Amino acid sequence: MDTLAKNLCISLVLQLTTYDLITMEAQSTKEVENGSFQLLDILHHFSAGLKALCSELGYVGIDELR
């Protein structure tokens, strides 16, 4: 049960982080329409890091649950 609870918590945190990233993407789109690309660079770094983190935690979580 500890393994399941830990992985459910991790998935919830990753989902909430993704929602924040989606909000940041919407703000970045508005800024790009106004000619500012500053947030776009930051968004790229965050999304690339989140993808790597999700992949690693997903791999480890599935292996633990198996």
Backbone as XML, in Angstrom:
<?xml version="1.0"?>
<chain id="A" units="angstrom">
  <residue number="1" name="MET">
    <atom name="N" x="0.820" y="-1.202" z="0.000"/>
    <atom name="CA" x="0.000" y="0.000" z="0.000"/>
    <atom name="C" x="0.864" y="1.267" z="0.000"/>
  </residue>
  <residue number="2" name="ASP">
    <atom name="N" x="2.017" y="1.216" z="0.651"/>
    <atom name="CA" x="2.898" y="2.381" z="0.686"/>
    <atom name="C" x="3.388" y="2.742" z="-0.710"/>
  </residue>
  <residue number="3" name="THR">
    <atom name="N" x="3.691" y="1.724" z="-1.503"/>
    <atom name="CA" x="4.181" y="1.969" z="-2.868"/>
    <atom name="C" x="3.094" y="2.604" z="-3.721"/>
  </residue>
  <residue number="4" name="LEU">
    <atom name="N" x="1.888" y="2.112" z="-3.590"/>
    <atom name="CA" x="0.779" y="2.667" z="-4.370"/>
    <atom name="C" x="0.499" y="4.115" z="-3.968"/>
  </residue>
  <residue number="5" name="ALA">
    <atom name="N" x="0.444" y="4.382" z="-2.672"/>
    <atom name="CA" x="0.156" y="5.735" z="-2.189"/>
    <atom name="C" x="1.242" y="6.718" z="-2.638"/>
  </residue>
  <residue number="6" name="LYS">
    <atom name="N" x="2.488" y="6.286" z="-2.560"/>
    <atom name="CA" x="3.595" y="7.158" z="-2.973"/>
    <atom name="C" x="3.475" y="7.521" z="-4.453"/>
  </residue>
  <residue number="7" name="ASN">
    <atom name="N" x="3.181" y="6.539" z="-5.284"/>
    <atom name="CA" x="3.087" y="6.792" z="-6.720"/>
    <atom name="C" x="1.842" y="7.591" z="-7.088"/>
  </residue>
  <residue number="8" name="LEU">
    <atom name="N" x="0.760" y="7.417" z="-6.356"/>
    <atom name="CA" x="-0.420" y="8.248" z="-6.585"/>
    <atom name="C" x="-0.144" y="9.712" z="-6.229"/>
  </residue>
  <residue number="9" name="CYS">
    <atom name="N" x="0.576" y="9.926" z="-5.148"/>
    <atom name="CA" x="0.939" y="11.297" z="-4.753"/>
    <atom name="C" x="1.849" y="11.943" z="-5.793"/>
  </residue>
  <residue number="10" name="ILE">
    <atom name="N" x="2.811" y="11.178" z="-6.290"/>
    <atom name="CA" x="3.711" y="11.701" z="-7.318"/>
    <atom name="C" x="2.924" y="12.081" z="-8.563"/>
  </residue>
  <residue number="11" name="SER">
    <atom name="N" x="1.981" y="11.224" z="-8.960"/>
    <atom name="CA" x="1.201" y="11.531" z="-10.157"/>
    <atom name="C" x="0.335" y="12.779" z="-9.959"/>
  </residue>
  <residue number="12" name="LEU">
    <atom name="N" x="-0.202" y="12.972" z="-8.768"/>
    <atom name="CA" x="-0.998" y="14.164" z="-8.483"/>
    <atom name="C" x="-0.140" y="15.425" z="-8.562"/>
  </residue>
  <residue number="13" name="VAL">
    <atom name="N" x="1.040" y="15.371" z="-7.980"/>
    <atom name="CA" x="1.937" y="16.534" z="-8.011"/>
    <atom name="C" x="2.341" y="16.856" z="-9.452"/>
  </residue>
  <residue number="14" name="LEU">
    <atom name="N" x="2.630" y="15.840" z="-10.241"/>
    <atom name="CA" x="3.003" y="16.073" z="-11.631"/>
    <atom name="C" x="1.834" y="16.653" z="-12.425"/>
  </residue>
  <residue number="15" name="GLN">
    <atom name="N" x="0.643" y="16.202" z="-12.137"/>
    <atom name="CA" x="-0.532" y="16.731" z="-12.833"/>
    <atom name="C" x="-0.761" y="18.201" z="-12.466"/>
  </residue>
  <residue number="16" name="LEU">
    <atom name="N" x="-0.623" y="18.544" z="-11.199"/>
    <atom name="CA" x="-0.789" y="19.938" z="-10.778"/>
    <atom name="C" x="0.290" y="20.828" z="-11.386"/>
  </residue>
  <residue number="17" name="THR">
    <atom name="N" x="1.506" y="20.302" z="-11.482"/>
    <atom name="CA" x="2.592" y="21.054" z="-12.105"/>
    <atom name="C" x="2.300" y="21.289" z="-13.580"/>
  </residue>
  <residue number="18" name="THR">
    <atom name="N" x="1.726" y="20.280" z="-14.229"/>
    <atom name="CA" x="1.365" y="20.415" z="-15.636"/>
    <atom name="C" x="0.297" y="21.483" z="-15.826"/>
  </residue>
  <residue number="19" name="TYR">
    <atom name="N" x="-0.674" y="21.556" z="-14.922"/>
    <atom name="CA" x="-1.696" y="22.599" z="-15.008"/>
    <atom name="C" x="-1.060" y="23.987" z="-14.907"/>
  </residue>
  <residue number="20" name="ASP">
    <atom name="N" x="-0.075" y="24.150" z="-14.031"/>
    <atom name="CA" x="0.625" y="25.432" z="-13.930"/>
    <atom name="C" x="1.381" y="25.746" z="-15.219"/>
  </residue>
  <residue number="21" name="LEU">
    <atom name="N" x="1.960" y="24.719" z="-15.810"/>
    <atom name="CA" x="2.692" y="24.910" z="-17.057"/>
    <atom name="C" x="1.745" y="25.304" z="-18.192"/>
  </residue>
  <residue number="22" name="ILE">
    <atom name="N" x="0.545" y="24.747" z="-18.198"/>
    <atom name="CA" x="-0.452" y="25.115" z="-19.212"/>
    <atom name="C" x="-0.863" y="26.580" z="-19.040"/>
  </residue>
  <residue number="23" name="THR">
    <atom name="N" x="-1.012" y="27.011" z="-17.804"/>
    <atom name="CA" x="-1.331" y="28.416" z="-17.531"/>
    <atom name="C" x="-0.202" y="29.325" z="-18.007"/>
  </residue>
  <residue number="24" name="MET">
    <atom name="N" x="1.008" y="28.904" z="-17.760"/>
    <atom name="CA" x="2.173" y="29.675" z="-18.190"/>
    <atom name="C" x="2.248" y="29.719" z="-19.719"/>
  </residue>
  <residue number="25" name="GLU">
    <atom name="N" x="1.849" y="28.645" z="-20.376"/>
    <atom name="CA" x="1.850" y="28.600" z="-21.842"/>
    <atom name="C" x="0.835" y="29.586" z="-22.409"/>
  </residue>
  <residue number="26" name="ALA">
    <atom name="N" x="-0.321" y="29.695" z="-21.778"/>
    <atom name="CA" x="-1.338" y="30.649" z="-22.228"/>
    <atom name="C" x="-0.831" y="32.083" z="-22.086"/>
  </residue>
  <residue number="27" name="GLN">
    <atom name="N" x="-0.148" y="32.354" z="-20.986"/>
    <atom name="CA" x="0.415" y="33.694" z="-20.784"/>
    <atom name="C" x="1.506" y="33.964" z="-21.819"/>
  </residue>
  <residue number="28" name="SER">
    <atom name="N" x="2.309" y="32.953" z="-22.115"/>
    <atom name="CA" x="3.370" y="33.108" z="-23.100"/>
    <atom name="C" x="2.810" y="33.389" z="-24.482"/>
  </residue>
  <residue number="29" name="THR">
    <atom name="N" x="1.702" y="32.736" z="-24.826"/>
    <atom name="CA" x="1.070" y="32.961" z="-26.122"/>
    <atom name="C" x="0.619" y="34.413" z="-26.263"/>
  </residue>
  <residue number="30" name="LYS">
    <atom name="N" x="0.059" y="34.961" z="-25.198"/>
    <atom name="CA" x="-0.359" y="36.368" z="-25.228"/>
    <atom name="C" x="0.840" y="37.300" z="-25.403"/>
  </residue>
  <residue number="31" name="GLU">
    <atom name="N" x="1.946" y="36.962" z="-24.731"/>
    <atom name="CA" x="3.135" y="37.800" z="-24.841"/>
    <atom name="C" x="3.750" y="37.708" z="-26.233"/>
  </residue>
  <residue number="32" name="VAL">
    <atom name="N" x="3.726" y="36.508" z="-26.829"/>
    <atom name="CA" x="4.268" y="36.353" z="-28.184"/>
    <atom name="C" x="3.455" y="37.176" z="-29.175"/>
  </residue>
  <residue number="33" name="GLU">
    <atom name="N" x="2.147" y="37.225" z="-28.988"/>
    <atom name="CA" x="1.309" y="38.044" z="-29.874"/>
    <atom name="C" x="1.669" y="39.528" z="-29.783"/>
  </residue>
  <residue number="34" name="ASN">
    <atom name="N" x="2.202" y="39.924" z="-28.627"/>
    <atom name="CA" x="2.626" y="41.317" z="-28.437"/>
    <atom name="C" x="4.093" y="41.542" z="-28.800"/>
  </residue>
  <residue number="35" name="GLY">
    <atom name="N" x="4.777" y="40.473" z="-29.249"/>
    <atom name="CA" x="6.155" y="40.617" z="-29.705"/>
    <atom name="C" x="7.222" y="40.299" z="-28.670"/>
  </residue>
  <residue number="36" name="SER">
    <atom name="N" x="6.849" y="39.803" z="-27.501"/>
    <atom name="CA" x="7.821" y="39.469" z="-26.463"/>
    <atom name="C" x="7.996" y="37.947" z="-26.407"/>
  </residue>
  <residue number="37" name="PHE">
    <atom name="N" x="9.248" y="37.501" z="-26.549"/>
    <atom name="CA" x="9.540" y="36.068" z="-26.559"/>
    <atom name="C" x="10.302" y="35.620" z="-25.311"/>
  </residue>
  <residue number="38" name="GLN">
    <atom name="N" x="10.367" y="36.452" z="-24.298"/>
    <atom name="CA" x="11.151" y="36.157" z="-23.094"/>
    <atom name="C" x="10.581" y="34.956" z="-22.344"/>
  </residue>
  <residue number="39" name="LEU">
    <atom name="N" x="9.301" y="34.894" z="-22.157"/>
    <atom name="CA" x="8.681" y="33.800" z="-21.405"/>
    <atom name="C" x="8.723" y="32.486" z="-22.183"/>
  </residue>
  <residue number="40" name="LEU">
    <atom name="N" x="8.781" y="32.570" z="-23.486"/>
    <atom name="CA" x="8.827" y="31.382" z="-24.328"/>
    <atom name="C" x="10.079" y="30.553" z="-24.050"/>
  </residue>
  <residue number="41" name="ASP">
    <atom name="N" x="11.206" y="31.212" z="-23.842"/>
    <atom name="CA" x="12.458" y="30.510" z="-23.531"/>
    <atom name="C" x="12.363" y="29.794" z="-22.187"/>
  </residue>
  <residue number="42" name="ILE">
    <atom name="N" x="11.826" y="30.468" z="-21.200"/>
    <atom name="CA" x="11.668" y="29.870" z="-19.874"/>
    <atom name="C" x="10.699" y="28.696" z="-19.936"/>
  </residue>
  <residue number="43" name="LEU">
    <atom name="N" x="9.624" y="28.856" z="-20.675"/>
    <atom name="CA" x="8.632" y="27.804" z="-20.839"/>
    <atom name="C" x="9.250" y="26.562" z="-21.479"/>
  </residue>
  <residue number="44" name="HIS">
    <atom name="N" x="10.116" y="26.768" z="-22.440"/>
    <atom name="CA" x="10.792" y="25.648" z="-23.093"/>
    <atom name="C" x="11.631" y="24.853" z="-22.094"/>
  </residue>
  <residue number="45" name="HIS">
    <atom name="N" x="12.374" y="25.558" z="-21.260"/>
    <atom name="CA" x="13.215" y="24.879" z="-20.264"/>
    <atom name="C" x="12.365" y="24.121" z="-19.244"/>
  </residue>
  <residue number="46" name="PHE">
    <atom name="N" x="11.303" y="24.734" z="-18.778"/>
    <atom name="CA" x="10.425" y="24.067" z="-17.804"/>
    <atom name="C" x="9.767" y="22.827" z="-18.397"/>
  </residue>
  <residue number="47" name="SER">
    <atom name="N" x="9.275" y="22.952" z="-19.627"/>
    <atom name="CA" x="8.581" y="21.809" z="-20.230"/>
    <atom name="C" x="9.549" y="20.664" z="-20.528"/>
  </residue>
  <residue number="48" name="ALA">
    <atom name="N" x="10.754" y="20.974" z="-20.961"/>
    <atom name="CA" x="11.745" y="19.925" z="-21.218"/>
    <atom name="C" x="12.135" y="19.224" z="-19.912"/>
  </residue>
  <residue number="49" name="GLY">
    <atom name="N" x="12.318" y="19.993" z="-18.862"/>
    <atom name="CA" x="12.653" y="19.400" z="-17.566"/>
    <atom name="C" x="11.521" y="18.567" z="-17.010"/>
  </residue>
  <residue number="50" name="LEU">
    <atom name="N" x="10.287" y="19.043" z="-17.172"/>
    <atom name="CA" x="9.130" y="18.295" z="-16.683"/>
    <atom name="C" x="8.961" y="16.992" z="-17.453"/>
  </residue>
  <residue number="51" name="LYS">
    <atom name="N" x="9.227" y="17.029" z="-18.747"/>
    <atom name="CA" x="9.135" y="15.808" z="-19.551"/>
    <atom name="C" x="10.140" y="14.774" z="-19.055"/>
  </residue>
  <residue number="52" name="ALA">
    <atom name="N" x="11.374" y="15.187" z="-18.806"/>
    <atom name="CA" x="12.392" y="14.261" z="-18.315"/>
    <atom name="C" x="12.021" y="13.719" z="-16.938"/>
  </residue>
  <residue number="53" name="LEU">
    <atom name="N" x="11.520" y="14.582" z="-16.078"/>
    <atom name="CA" x="11.135" y="14.163" z="-14.734"/>
    <atom name="C" x="9.972" y="13.178" z="-14.773"/>
  </residue>
  <residue number="54" name="CYS">
    <atom name="N" x="8.964" y="13.479" z="-15.579"/>
    <atom name="CA" x="7.807" y="12.576" z="-15.697"/>
    <atom name="C" x="8.222" y="11.221" z="-16.252"/>
  </residue>
  <residue number="55" name="SER">
    <atom name="N" x="9.105" y="11.231" z="-17.223"/>
    <atom name="CA" x="9.565" y="9.968" z="-17.807"/>
    <atom name="C" x="10.293" y="9.121" z="-16.769"/>
  </residue>
  <residue number="56" name="GLU">
    <atom name="N" x="11.189" y="9.734" z="-16.037"/>
    <atom name="CA" x="11.957" y="9.001" z="-15.026"/>
    <atom name="C" x="11.061" y="8.497" z="-13.900"/>
  </residue>
  <residue number="57" name="LEU">
    <atom name="N" x="10.207" y="9.358" z="-13.368"/>
    <atom name="CA" x="9.335" y="8.946" z="-12.273"/>
    <atom name="C" x="8.314" y="7.903" z="-12.735"/>
  </residue>
  <residue number="58" name="GLY">
    <atom name="N" x="7.857" y="8.015" z="-13.962"/>
    <atom name="CA" x="6.946" y="7.012" z="-14.505"/>
    <atom name="C" x="7.613" y="5.659" z="-14.650"/>
  </residue>
  <residue number="59" name="TYR">
    <atom name="N" x="8.824" y="5.661" z="-15.152"/>
    <atom name="CA" x="9.575" y="4.412" z="-15.315"/>
    <atom name="C" x="9.821" y="3.739" z="-13.967"/>
  </residue>
  <residue number="60" name="VAL">
    <atom name="N" x="10.288" y="4.512" z="-13.002"/>
    <atom name="CA" x="10.576" y="3.967" z="-11.670"/>
    <atom name="C" x="9.273" y="3.519" z="-10.983"/>
  </residue>
  <residue number="61" name="GLY">
    <atom name="N" x="8.213" y="4.324" z="-11.111"/>
    <atom name="CA" x="6.943" y="3.982" z="-10.484"/>
    <atom name="C" x="6.339" y="2.702" z="-11.032"/>
  </residue>
  <residue number="62" name="ILE">
    <atom name="N" x="6.360" y="2.544" z="-12.349"/>
    <atom name="CA" x="5.828" y="1.330" z="-12.947"/>
    <atom name="C" x="6.636" y="0.120" z="-12.515"/>
  </residue>
  <residue number="63" name="ASP">
    <atom name="N" x="7.951" y="0.283" z="-12.455"/>
    <atom name="CA" x="8.806" y="-0.823" z="-12.021"/>
    <atom name="C" x="8.524" y="-1.200" z="-10.569"/>
  </residue>
  <residue number="64" name="GLU">
    <atom name="N" x="8.312" y="-0.221" z="-9.698"/>
    <atom name="CA" x="7.987" y="-0.506" z="-8.293"/>
    <atom name="C" x="6.643" y="-1.219" z="-8.168"/>
  </residue>
  <residue number="65" name="LEU">
    <atom name="N" x="5.656" y="-0.745" z="-8.916"/>
    <atom name="CA" x="4.322" y="-1.322" z="-8.815"/>
    <atom name="C" x="4.260" y="-2.723" z="-9.434"/>
  </residue>
  <residue number="66" name="ARG">
    <atom name="N" x="5.096" y="-2.992" z="-10.387"/>
    <atom name="CA" x="5.113" y="-4.307" z="-11.013"/>
    <atom name="C" x="5.610" y="-5.317" z="-10.006"/>
  </residue>
</chain>
